[in-house]
Amino acid sequence: SMATVEGLRWKLSKEHQEAILQAGRNVNALAGNLDLKNCEMLQYGKEVIKAARFSPDAYIQIAFQLAYNRMYGRNPPTYETGSTRSFHRGRTDTIRSASIASDAFVRRCGDSDDVSVEKASLLRSAIDAHKHYTKLAITGQAYDRHFLGLR
């Protein structure tokens, strides 16, 4: 039989309560100092991505990694949030976008700008790896939250 899960009730000192409020003010100040530029891509949209049988989310996550690598010469430590709402009181887990497969794709794209079967295959592998890890995260099989619980 499974143990009953109970919510945690926190007792915080005034000092800790103020620290939390100050952290919130700091985040709001940083968010207020954010510059954002939208770029509309007109060459193709999700229909082309879906026609290639790619997950639009995974495609964009791999595109983010490629763009970051081209800008900074290294892969970003990226992740996205995956919902575990299918579980009672489910919250989130971490979807690790960076993978060995995405790194292989990004590295191959850095070699040259040619379009090749090899690049397409590496893109497919990167997207499949992302989809697999997404499935693990939303079904409670990823490792981030489990490791967090062991801390």
DSSP file (Angstrom, degrees, kcal/mol; ACC not computed):
  #  RESIDUE AA STRUCTURE BP1 BP2  ACC     N-H-->O    O-->H-N    N-H-->O    O-->H-N    TCO  KAPPA ALPHA  PHI   PSI    X-CA   Y-CA   Z-CA
    1    1 A S              0   0    0      0, 0.0     2,-0.2     0, 0.0     0, 0.0   0.000 360.0 360.0 360.0 148.0    0.0    0.0    0.0
    2    2 A M        -     0   0    0      1,-0.1     2,-0.1     3,-0.0     3,-0.0  -0.587 360.0-114.2 -87.2 144.9    1.1    3.5   -0.8
    3    3 A A        -     0   0    0     -2,-0.2     2,-0.3     1,-0.1    -1,-0.1  -0.423  36.0-104.0 -71.0 149.6    1.9    6.1    2.0
    4    4 A T        -     0   0    0     -2,-0.1     2,-0.5     1,-0.0    -1,-0.1  -0.597  31.8-135.5 -75.9 133.2   -0.4    9.1    2.2
    5    5 A V        -     0   0    0     -2,-0.3     2,-0.4    -3,-0.0    -1,-0.0  -0.775  22.8-169.5 -91.7 131.9    1.2   12.2    0.8
    6    6 A E        -     0   0    0     -2,-0.5     2,-0.1     0, 0.0    -2,-0.0  -0.946  23.8-112.7-122.8 143.3    0.8   15.3    2.9
    7    7 A G        -     0   0    0     -2,-0.4     2,-0.4     1,-0.1     0, 0.0  -0.376  35.6-113.5 -67.9 150.7    1.6   18.9    2.0
    8    8 A L        -     0   0    0     -2,-0.1     2,-0.5     2,-0.0    -1,-0.1  -0.688  20.7-150.5 -87.4 138.0    4.4   20.6    4.0
    9    9 A R        -     0   0    0     -2,-0.4     2,-0.4     2,-0.0     0, 0.0  -0.943  15.7-147.4-108.7 126.3    3.6   23.4    6.3
   10   10 A W        -     0   0    0     -2,-0.5     2,-0.6     2,-0.0    -2,-0.0  -0.753  12.7-163.7-100.1 137.6    6.4   25.9    6.7
   11   11 A K        -     0   0    0     -2,-0.4     2,-0.4     0, 0.0    -2,-0.0  -0.956  22.2-177.0-115.5 108.4    7.2   27.9    9.8
   12   12 A L        -     0   0    0     -2,-0.6     2,-0.0     1,-0.0    -2,-0.0  -0.854  23.3-124.8-112.1 141.7    9.5   30.8    8.8
   13   13 A S     >  -     0   0    0     -2,-0.4     4,-2.5     1,-0.1     5,-0.2  -0.318  33.3-106.6 -71.3 163.5   11.1   33.4   10.9
   14   14 A K  H  > S+     0   0    0      1,-0.2     4,-2.4     2,-0.2     5,-0.2   0.875 122.3  56.6 -57.6 -37.7   10.5   37.1   10.1
   15   15 A E  H  > S+     0   0    0      2,-0.2     4,-2.1     1,-0.2    -1,-0.2   0.918 109.3  43.7 -61.9 -45.2   14.1   37.1    8.8
   16   16 A H  H  > S+     0   0    0      2,-0.2     4,-2.2     1,-0.2    -2,-0.2   0.883 111.6  53.8 -69.3 -38.3   13.4   34.3    6.3
   17   17 A Q  H  X S+     0   0    0     -4,-2.5     4,-2.1     1,-0.2    -2,-0.2   0.917 110.8  46.8 -60.9 -42.6   10.1   35.8    5.3
   18   18 A E  H  X S+     0   0    0     -4,-2.4     4,-2.8     2,-0.2    -2,-0.2   0.883 109.1  54.5 -67.2 -38.2   11.8   39.2    4.5
   19   19 A A  H  X S+     0   0    0     -4,-2.1     4,-2.3     2,-0.2    -1,-0.2   0.900 109.1  48.3 -62.0 -39.9   14.5   37.3    2.6
   20   20 A I  H  X S+     0   0    0     -4,-2.2     4,-2.0     2,-0.2    -2,-0.2   0.917 112.0  48.7 -66.2 -43.4   11.9   35.7    0.4
   21   21 A L  H  X S+     0   0    0     -4,-2.1     4,-2.1     2,-0.2    -2,-0.2   0.902 111.7  49.8 -62.5 -40.7   10.1   39.0   -0.2
   22   22 A Q  H  X S+     0   0    0     -4,-2.8     4,-2.5     2,-0.2    -2,-0.2   0.892 107.9  53.3 -65.5 -39.6   13.5   40.7   -1.1
   23   23 A A  H  X S+     0   0    0     -4,-2.3     4,-2.3     1,-0.2    -1,-0.2   0.904 108.3  51.2 -61.3 -40.4   14.2   37.8   -3.5
   24   24 A G  H  X S+     0   0    0     -4,-2.0     4,-2.3     2,-0.2    -2,-0.2   0.902 109.7  49.2 -62.4 -41.5   10.8   38.5   -5.1
   25   25 A R  H  X S+     0   0    0     -4,-2.1     4,-2.2     2,-0.2    -2,-0.2   0.893 110.2  51.7 -64.9 -38.7   11.7   42.2   -5.5
   26   26 A N  H  X S+     0   0    0     -4,-2.5     4,-2.2     2,-0.2    -2,-0.2   0.914 110.1  48.3 -63.6 -43.1   15.0   41.3   -7.0
   27   27 A V  H  X S+     0   0    0     -4,-2.3     4,-2.8     1,-0.2     5,-0.2   0.918 111.2  50.6 -63.7 -43.2   13.4   39.0   -9.6
   28   28 A N  H  X S+     0   0    0     -4,-2.3     4,-2.0     1,-0.2    -1,-0.2   0.890 109.6  50.7 -62.6 -38.5   10.9   41.7  -10.4
   29   29 A A  H  X S+     0   0    0     -4,-2.2     4,-0.6     2,-0.2    -1,-0.2   0.910 111.9  47.2 -65.2 -41.4   13.7   44.3  -10.9
   30   30 A L  H >< S+     0   0    0     -4,-2.2     3,-1.0     1,-0.2    -2,-0.2   0.918 111.6  50.4 -65.0 -43.0   15.5   41.9  -13.2
   31   31 A A  H >< S+     0   0    0     -4,-2.8     3,-1.3     1,-0.3    -1,-0.2   0.855 106.4  56.0 -64.5 -33.9   12.4   41.1  -15.2
   32   32 A G  H 3< S+     0   0    0     -4,-2.0    -1,-0.3     1,-0.3    -2,-0.2   0.667 104.5  54.4 -70.5 -15.6   11.7   44.8  -15.6
   33   33 A N  T << S+     0   0    0     -3,-1.0     2,-0.4    -4,-0.6    -1,-0.3   0.054  82.4 124.2-104.7  23.2   15.2   45.2  -17.1
   34   34 A L    <   -     0   0    0     -3,-1.3     2,-0.5     2,-0.0    -3,-0.0  -0.719  46.9-155.6 -91.1 130.3   14.6   42.6  -19.8
   35   35 A D        -     0   0    0     -2,-0.4     2,-0.4     2,-0.0    -2,-0.1  -0.905  16.5-176.9-102.0 130.9   15.1   43.5  -23.5
   36   36 A L        -     0   0    0     -2,-0.5     2,-0.5     2,-0.0    -2,-0.0  -0.993  11.3-171.2-133.2 133.6   13.1   41.3  -25.8
   37   37 A K        -     0   0    0     -2,-0.4     2,-0.3     2,-0.0    -2,-0.0  -0.988  13.8-147.0-125.4 124.9   13.1   41.3  -29.6
   38   38 A N        -     0   0    0     -2,-0.5     2,-0.5     2,-0.0    -2,-0.0  -0.684   9.6-165.5 -88.8 143.3   10.6   39.3  -31.6
   39   39 A C        -     0   0    0     -2,-0.3     2,-0.5     2,-0.0    -2,-0.0  -0.973   9.6-148.5-130.8 116.1   11.6   37.9  -34.9
   40   40 A E        -     0   0    0     -2,-0.5     2,-0.6     2,-0.0    -2,-0.0  -0.733   8.3-150.1 -88.4 126.8    8.9   36.6  -37.2
   41   41 A M        +     0   0    0     -2,-0.5    -2,-0.0     1,-0.1     3,-0.0  -0.860  20.7 172.3 -98.6 119.4   10.0   33.7  -39.4
   42   42 A L        +     0   0    0     -2,-0.6    -1,-0.1     1,-0.1     3,-0.1   0.514  58.3  85.3-104.8  -7.6    8.2   33.7  -42.7
   43   43 A Q  S    S-     0   0    0      1,-0.2     2,-0.3     2,-0.0    -1,-0.1   0.897 108.6 -25.4 -65.1 -40.7   10.0   30.9  -44.6
   44   44 A Y        -     0   0    0     -3,-0.0    -1,-0.2     3,-0.0     2,-0.2  -0.972  60.5-154.8-163.7 167.3    8.0   28.1  -43.1
   45   45 A G    >>  -     0   0    0     -2,-0.3     4,-1.5    -3,-0.1     3,-0.8  -0.507  51.3 -57.6-133.6-159.1    5.9   27.3  -40.1
   46   46 A K  H 3> S+     0   0    0      1,-0.2     4,-3.2     2,-0.2     5,-0.2   0.757 121.5  67.9 -64.5 -24.1    4.6   24.4  -38.0
   47   47 A E  H 3> S+     0   0    0      1,-0.2     4,-2.4     2,-0.2    -1,-0.2   0.919 103.2  44.7 -61.5 -42.1    3.0   22.7  -41.0
   48   48 A V  H <> S+     0   0    0     -3,-0.8     4,-1.4     2,-0.2    -1,-0.2   0.905 114.2  49.7 -66.8 -41.6    6.4   22.0  -42.6
   49   49 A I  H  <>S+     0   0    0     -4,-1.5     5,-2.2     1,-0.2     3,-0.2   0.929 114.2  44.4 -63.3 -45.3    7.7   20.8  -39.3
   50   50 A K  H ><5S+     0   0    0     -4,-3.2     3,-1.8     1,-0.2    -2,-0.2   0.862 107.4  58.7 -68.8 -35.1    4.8   18.5  -38.7
   51   51 A A  H 3<5S+     0   0    0     -4,-2.4    -1,-0.2     1,-0.3    -2,-0.2   0.824 103.8  52.8 -62.1 -30.4    4.9   17.3  -42.4
   52   52 A A  T 3<5S-     0   0    0     -4,-1.4    -1,-0.3    -3,-0.2    -2,-0.2   0.431 120.3-116.7 -81.4   0.8    8.5   16.1  -41.6
   53   53 A R  T < 5 +     0   0    0     -3,-1.8     2,-0.3     1,-0.3    -3,-0.2   0.838  67.8 142.7  63.7  36.5    7.0   14.2  -38.6
   54   54 A F      < -     0   0    0     -5,-2.2    -1,-0.3    -6,-0.1    -2,-0.1  -0.801  59.2-113.9 -99.8 147.0    9.0   16.3  -36.2
   55   55 A S     >  -     0   0    0     -2,-0.3     4,-2.9     1,-0.2     5,-0.2  -0.711  22.6-141.9 -73.2 123.5    7.6   17.5  -32.8
   56   56 A P  H  > S+     0   0    0      0, 0.0     4,-2.3     0, 0.0     5,-0.2   0.895 100.9  50.7 -56.3 -39.9    7.3   21.3  -33.1
   57   57 A D  H  > S+     0   0    0      2,-0.2     4,-2.4     1,-0.2     5,-0.2   0.953 112.9  44.1 -62.5 -49.2    8.5   21.7  -29.5
   58   58 A A  H  > S+     0   0    0      1,-0.2     4,-2.3     2,-0.2     5,-0.2   0.900 111.8  54.5 -62.8 -40.2   11.5   19.4  -29.9
   59   59 A Y  H  X S+     0   0    0     -4,-2.9     4,-2.3     1,-0.2    -1,-0.2   0.929 111.0  44.8 -58.0 -47.3   12.3   21.1  -33.2
   60   60 A I  H  X S+     0   0    0     -4,-2.3     4,-2.6     2,-0.2    -1,-0.2   0.888 110.3  54.4 -67.4 -39.2   12.4   24.5  -31.6
   61   61 A Q  H  X S+     0   0    0     -4,-2.4     4,-1.7     2,-0.2    -1,-0.2   0.908 111.4  45.1 -61.4 -40.7   14.4   23.3  -28.6
   62   62 A I  H  X S+     0   0    0     -4,-2.3     4,-2.4     2,-0.2    -1,-0.2   0.885 110.9  54.1 -69.3 -38.1   17.1   21.9  -31.0
   63   63 A A  H  X S+     0   0    0     -4,-2.3     4,-2.8    -5,-0.2    -2,-0.2   0.895 105.8  53.4 -61.8 -39.8   16.9   25.2  -33.0
   64   64 A F  H  X S+     0   0    0     -4,-2.6     4,-2.7     1,-0.2     5,-0.2   0.924 109.4  48.6 -58.9 -44.6   17.6   27.1  -29.7
   65   65 A Q  H  X S+     0   0    0     -4,-1.7     4,-2.4     1,-0.2    -2,-0.2   0.907 112.0  48.2 -64.2 -41.4   20.6   25.0  -29.1
   66   66 A L  H  X S+     0   0    0     -4,-2.4     4,-2.3     2,-0.2    -2,-0.2   0.933 113.2  47.5 -63.8 -45.6   21.9   25.5  -32.6
   67   67 A A  H  X S+     0   0    0     -4,-2.8     4,-1.9     2,-0.2    -2,-0.2   0.925 112.8  48.5 -62.1 -45.4   21.4   29.3  -32.4
   68   68 A Y  H  X S+     0   0    0     -4,-2.7     4,-3.0     1,-0.2     6,-0.4   0.921 111.2  50.7 -61.2 -44.1   23.1   29.6  -29.0
   69   69 A N  H  X S+     0   0    0     -4,-2.4     4,-2.4     1,-0.2    -1,-0.2   0.895 110.2  49.4 -62.2 -40.0   26.0   27.5  -30.2
   70   70 A R  H  < S+     0   0    0     -4,-2.3    -1,-0.2     1,-0.2    -2,-0.2   0.842 116.1  43.5 -67.9 -31.9   26.5   29.7  -33.2
   71   71 A M  H  < S+     0   0    0     -4,-1.9    -2,-0.2    -5,-0.2    -1,-0.2   0.899 131.8  18.1 -78.2 -41.2   26.3   32.8  -31.1
   72   72 A Y  H  < S-     0   0    0     -4,-3.0    -3,-0.2     2,-0.3    -2,-0.2   0.462  95.2-120.6-116.5  -3.9   28.6   31.7  -28.2
   73   73 A G  S  < S+     0   0    0     -4,-2.4     2,-0.3    -5,-0.4    -4,-0.2   0.664  84.3  73.2  74.2  15.6   30.5   28.8  -29.5
   74   74 A R  S    S-     0   0    0     -6,-0.4    -2,-0.3    -5,-0.1    -1,-0.2  -0.973  86.6 -94.6-152.7 163.6   29.3   26.3  -26.9
   75   75 A N        -     0   0    0     -2,-0.3    -9,-0.1    -3,-0.1   -10,-0.1  -0.599  41.3-120.5 -83.5 143.0   26.1   24.5  -26.0
   76   76 A P        -     0   0    0      0, 0.0     2,-1.8     0, 0.0    -1,-0.1  -0.496  16.2-120.0 -82.0 150.8   23.7   26.0  -23.6
   77   77 A P        +     0   0    0      0, 0.0     2,-0.2     0, 0.0    -2,-0.0  -0.559  57.6 168.6 -83.2  74.2   22.8   24.3  -20.3
   78   78 A T        +     0   0    0     -2,-1.8    20,-0.8   -17,-0.1    19,-0.6  -0.508  17.8 159.9 -95.2 155.8   19.1   24.3  -21.3
   79   79 A Y  E     -A   96   0A   0     17,-0.2     2,-0.3    -2,-0.2    17,-0.2  -0.960  19.7-149.9-157.4 163.4   16.0   22.6  -20.0
   80   80 A E  E     -A   95   0A   0     15,-2.2    15,-3.3    -2,-0.3     2,-0.4  -0.933  29.8 -99.9-132.9 162.1   12.3   23.1  -20.2
   81   81 A T  E     -A   94   0A   0     -2,-0.3     2,-0.5    13,-0.2    13,-0.2  -0.652  30.0-161.9 -86.1 133.1    9.5   22.3  -17.7
   82   82 A G  E     -A   93   0A   0     11,-3.1    11,-2.5    -2,-0.4     2,-0.3  -0.962  18.9-126.9-114.2 130.7    7.5   19.2  -18.2
   83   83 A S  E     -A   92   0A   0     -2,-0.5     9,-0.3     9,-0.2     3,-0.2  -0.555  18.7-172.4 -79.2 135.1    4.2   18.9  -16.4
   84   84 A T    >   +     0   0    0      7,-2.2     3,-2.0    -2,-0.3     8,-0.2  -0.147  42.7 131.8-109.5  34.5    3.5   15.9  -14.3
   85   85 A R  T 3   +     0   0    0      1,-0.3     5,-0.3     6,-0.2     4,-0.2   0.623  54.2  77.2 -66.8 -12.5   -0.2   16.9  -13.8
   86   86 A S  T 3  S+     0   0    0     52,-0.3     2,-0.3    -3,-0.2    -1,-0.3   0.687  87.6  74.6 -70.1 -14.6   -1.4   13.4  -14.7
   87   87 A F  S X  S-     0   0    0     -3,-2.0     3,-2.8     1,-0.1     2,-0.2  -0.711 105.9 -89.4 -94.6 149.1   -0.3   12.5  -11.2
   88   88 A H  T 3  S-     0   0    0      1,-0.3     3,-0.1    -2,-0.3    -2,-0.1  -0.386 115.4  -3.9 -56.8 123.6   -2.3   13.5   -8.1
   89   89 A R  T 3  S+     0   0    0      1,-0.2    -1,-0.3    -4,-0.2    -4,-0.1   0.768  97.3 174.4  57.8  28.0   -0.9   16.9   -7.1
   90   90 A G    <   +     0   0    0     -3,-2.8    -1,-0.2    -5,-0.3    -5,-0.1  -0.336   9.1 174.8 -63.3 145.4    1.6   16.5   -9.9
   91   91 A R        -     0   0    0      1,-0.2    -7,-2.2    -7,-0.1     2,-0.3   0.441  38.5 -54.3-115.9-105.5    3.8   19.5  -10.4
   92   92 A T  E     -A   83   0A   0     -9,-0.3     2,-0.3    -8,-0.2    -9,-0.2  -0.929  33.2-162.9-141.3 163.4    6.7   19.6  -12.9
   93   93 A D  E     -A   82   0A   0    -11,-2.5   -11,-3.1    -2,-0.3     2,-0.5  -0.896  35.8 -94.5-137.4 172.4    9.9   17.8  -13.8
   94   94 A T  E     -A   81   0A   0     -2,-0.3     2,-0.7   -13,-0.2    50,-0.3  -0.768  22.6-155.3 -96.9 127.3   12.8   18.9  -15.9
   95   95 A I  E     -A   80   0A   0    -15,-3.3   -15,-2.2    -2,-0.5     2,-0.9  -0.900  16.8-144.3 -97.1 113.5   13.1   18.1  -19.6
   96   96 A R  E     -A   79   0A   0     -2,-0.7   -17,-0.2   -17,-0.2    37,-0.1  -0.692  17.4-175.6 -81.3 108.2   16.8   18.2  -20.5
   97   97 A S        +     0   0    0     -2,-0.9     2,-0.3   -19,-0.6    -1,-0.2   0.847  62.1  80.1 -74.4 -34.5   17.0   19.6  -24.0
   98   98 A A        +     0   0    0    -20,-0.8     2,-0.3     4,-0.1     3,-0.1  -0.587  60.8 155.2 -77.7 132.0   20.7   19.1  -24.4
   99   99 A S     >  -     0   0    0     -2,-0.3     4,-2.3     1,-0.1     5,-0.2  -0.908  59.3 -99.4-145.8 171.6   21.7   15.6  -25.2
  100  100 A I  H  > S+     0   0    0     -2,-0.3     4,-2.2     1,-0.2     5,-0.1   0.902 124.9  51.5 -60.4 -40.1   24.5   13.7  -26.9
  101  101 A A  H  > S+     0   0    0      2,-0.2     4,-2.0     1,-0.2    25,-0.3   0.904 109.6  47.2 -66.2 -41.9   22.3   13.6  -30.0
  102  102 A S  H  > S+     0   0    0     24,-0.2     4,-2.7     1,-0.2    -1,-0.2   0.881 111.0  52.8 -68.3 -35.4   21.6   17.3  -30.0
  103  103 A D  H  X S+     0   0    0     -4,-2.3     4,-2.7     2,-0.2     5,-0.2   0.908 107.8  51.1 -63.4 -41.7   25.3   18.0  -29.5
  104  104 A A  H  X S+     0   0    0     -4,-2.2     4,-2.1     2,-0.2    -2,-0.2   0.909 112.2  47.0 -62.6 -41.5   26.1   15.8  -32.6
  105  105 A F  H  X S+     0   0    0     -4,-2.0     4,-2.2    17,-0.3    -2,-0.2   0.946 113.1  47.5 -64.1 -48.6   23.6   17.7  -34.7
  106  106 A V  H  X S+     0   0    0     -4,-2.7     4,-1.3     1,-0.2    -2,-0.2   0.906 112.3  50.0 -61.5 -42.6   24.9   21.1  -33.5
  107  107 A R  H  X S+     0   0    0     -4,-2.7     4,-0.7     1,-0.2    -1,-0.2   0.908 110.7  49.5 -62.6 -42.0   28.5   20.1  -34.1
  108  108 A R  H >X S+     0   0    0     -4,-2.1     3,-0.8     1,-0.2     4,-0.7   0.875 108.1  53.6 -67.0 -36.0   27.8   18.8  -37.7
  109  109 A C  H 3< S+     0   0    0     -4,-2.2     3,-0.3     1,-0.2    -1,-0.2   0.795 103.3  58.4 -68.2 -26.5   25.9   22.0  -38.5
  110  110 A G  H 3< S+     0   0    0     -4,-1.3    -1,-0.2    -3,-0.2    -2,-0.2   0.697  91.8  70.5 -74.5 -18.4   29.0   24.0  -37.5
  111  111 A D  H << S-     0   0    0     -3,-0.8     2,-0.3    -4,-0.7    -1,-0.2   0.910 118.8 -34.7 -65.8 -42.7   31.1   22.2  -40.0
  112  112 A S     <  -     0   0    0     -4,-0.7    -1,-0.2    -3,-0.3     0, 0.0  -0.962  53.2-106.1-167.0 175.1   29.4   23.9  -43.0
  113  113 A D  S    S+     0   0    0     -2,-0.3    -4,-0.1    -3,-0.1    -3,-0.1   0.265  72.3 124.4 -98.3  11.6   26.1   25.3  -44.2
  114  114 A D        -     0   0    0      1,-0.1     2,-0.6    -5,-0.0    -2,-0.1  -0.364  61.8-126.3 -71.5 152.8   25.4   22.5  -46.7
  115  115 A V        +     0   0    0      4,-0.0     2,-0.3    -2,-0.0    -1,-0.1  -0.881  42.5 167.3 -97.2 124.4   22.2   20.6  -46.5
  116  116 A S     >  -     0   0    0     -2,-0.6     4,-2.0     1,-0.1     5,-0.1  -0.916  51.3-116.7-138.8 162.8   22.9   16.9  -46.3
  117  117 A V  H  > S+     0   0    0     -2,-0.3     4,-2.5     1,-0.2     5,-0.2   0.870 116.1  57.4 -63.1 -37.4   21.3   13.6  -45.5
  118  118 A E  H  > S+     0   0    0      2,-0.2     4,-2.5     1,-0.2    -1,-0.2   0.924 106.3  47.8 -62.1 -44.3   23.6   13.2  -42.6
  119  119 A K  H  > S+     0   0    0      1,-0.2     4,-2.7     2,-0.2    -1,-0.2   0.914 111.3  51.1 -61.8 -42.5   22.5   16.5  -41.0
  120  120 A A  H  X S+     0   0    0     -4,-2.0     4,-2.4     1,-0.2    -1,-0.2   0.904 111.0  48.6 -61.9 -40.9   18.8   15.5  -41.5
  121  121 A S  H  X S+     0   0    0     -4,-2.5     4,-2.3     2,-0.2    -1,-0.2   0.904 111.8  48.6 -65.4 -41.9   19.5   12.2  -39.8
  122  122 A L  H  X S+     0   0    0     -4,-2.5     4,-2.4     2,-0.2   -17,-0.3   0.879 110.5  51.5 -66.5 -37.4   21.3   13.9  -36.9
  123  123 A L  H  X S+     0   0    0     -4,-2.7     4,-2.6     2,-0.2     5,-0.2   0.935 109.4  50.4 -62.7 -45.6   18.4   16.3  -36.6
  124  124 A R  H  X S+     0   0    0     -4,-2.4     4,-2.6     1,-0.2    -2,-0.2   0.916 111.3  48.6 -58.1 -44.0   15.9   13.4  -36.5
  125  125 A S  H  X S+     0   0    0     -4,-2.3     4,-2.4     2,-0.2    -1,-0.2   0.900 111.4  49.6 -63.6 -41.5   18.1   11.7  -33.8
  126  126 A A  H  X S+     0   0    0     -4,-2.4     4,-2.1   -25,-0.3   -24,-0.2   0.913 113.3  46.1 -64.3 -42.9   18.2   14.9  -31.7
  127  127 A I  H  X S+     0   0    0     -4,-2.6     4,-2.6     2,-0.2    -2,-0.2   0.904 112.1  50.9 -67.4 -41.4   14.5   15.4  -32.0
  128  128 A D  H  X S+     0   0    0     -4,-2.6     4,-2.4    -5,-0.2    -2,-0.2   0.897 109.6  50.9 -62.7 -39.8   13.8   11.8  -31.1
  129  129 A A  H  X S+     0   0    0     -4,-2.4     4,-2.4     2,-0.2    -1,-0.2   0.908 111.1  48.6 -63.4 -41.5   16.1   12.0  -28.0
  130  130 A H  H  X S+     0   0    0     -4,-2.1     4,-2.4     2,-0.2    -2,-0.2   0.929 111.5  49.0 -64.5 -44.8   14.2   15.2  -26.9
  131  131 A K  H  X S+     0   0    0     -4,-2.6     4,-2.2     2,-0.2    -2,-0.2   0.896 111.1  51.1 -61.2 -40.6   10.8   13.5  -27.4
  132  132 A H  H  X S+     0   0    0     -4,-2.4     4,-2.2     1,-0.2    -2,-0.2   0.936 111.9  45.4 -63.0 -46.9   12.0   10.4  -25.4
  133  133 A Y  H  X S+     0   0    0     -4,-2.4     4,-2.5     1,-0.2    -1,-0.2   0.859 109.7  55.8 -68.6 -32.4   13.3   12.5  -22.5
  134  134 A T  H  X S+     0   0    0     -4,-2.4     4,-2.5     2,-0.2    -1,-0.2   0.933 107.6  49.4 -60.8 -45.0   10.0   14.6  -22.6
  135  135 A K  H  X S+     0   0    0     -4,-2.2     4,-1.2     1,-0.2     6,-0.3   0.916 110.5  50.1 -61.4 -43.2    8.1   11.3  -22.2
  136  136 A L  H  <>S+     0   0    0     -4,-2.2     5,-3.1     1,-0.2     6,-0.9   0.927 111.7  48.7 -59.5 -45.0   10.3   10.3  -19.3
  137  137 A A  H ><5S+     0   0    0     -4,-2.5     3,-1.3     4,-0.3    -2,-0.2   0.921 112.1  45.6 -64.6 -45.3    9.8   13.6  -17.5
  138  138 A I  H 3<5S+     0   0    0     -4,-2.5   -52,-0.3     1,-0.3    -1,-0.2   0.646 112.6  51.9 -78.5 -11.7    6.0   13.8  -17.8
  139  139 A T  T 3<5S-     0   0    0     -4,-1.2    -1,-0.3    -3,-0.3    -2,-0.2   0.255 118.3-107.6-103.8  12.0    5.6   10.2  -16.7
  140  140 A G  T < 5S+     0   0    0     -3,-1.3    -3,-0.2    -4,-0.1    -2,-0.1   0.678  91.2 112.5  76.6  17.3    7.7   10.6  -13.6
  141  141 A Q      < +     0   0    0     -5,-3.1    -4,-0.3    -6,-0.3    -5,-0.1   0.406  45.8 101.8-103.8   1.0   10.7    8.6  -15.0
  142  142 A A        -     0   0    0     -6,-0.9     4,-0.2    -5,-0.2   -47,-0.1  -0.240  69.3-132.2 -77.0 174.7   13.2   11.4  -15.3
  143  143 A Y  S  > S+     0   0    0    -49,-0.2     4,-2.7     2,-0.1     5,-0.3   0.677  81.7  82.7-106.1 -18.8   15.9   11.8  -12.7
  144  144 A D  H  > S+     0   0    0    -50,-0.3     4,-2.4     1,-0.2     5,-0.2   0.932  98.0  39.5 -57.8 -53.0   16.0   15.5  -11.7
  145  145 A R  H  > S+     0   0    0      1,-0.2     4,-2.0     2,-0.2    -1,-0.2   0.842 114.5  54.9 -67.8 -31.8   13.2   15.5   -9.1
  146  146 A H  H  > S+     0   0    0     -4,-0.2     4,-0.9     2,-0.2    -1,-0.2   0.932 110.9  44.8 -65.5 -44.0   14.3   12.1   -7.8
  147  147 A F  H >X S+     0   0    0     -4,-2.7     4,-0.7     1,-0.2     3,-0.6   0.886 109.8  55.6 -65.7 -37.7   17.8   13.4   -7.2
  148  148 A L  H >< S+     0   0    0     -4,-2.4     3,-0.9    -5,-0.3    -1,-0.2   0.896 104.9  53.5 -60.6 -38.8   16.4   16.6   -5.7
  149  149 A G  H 3< S+     0   0    0     -4,-2.0    -1,-0.2     1,-0.2    -2,-0.2   0.743 104.7  55.6 -67.4 -23.1   14.5   14.4   -3.2
  150  150 A L  H <<        0   0    0     -4,-0.9    -1,-0.2    -3,-0.6    -2,-0.2   0.610 360.0 360.0 -84.2 -12.6   17.7   12.7   -2.2
  151  151 A R    <<        0   0    0     -3,-0.9    -1,-0.2    -4,-0.7    -2,-0.1   0.515 360.0 360.0 -60.9 360.0   19.5   15.9   -1.3
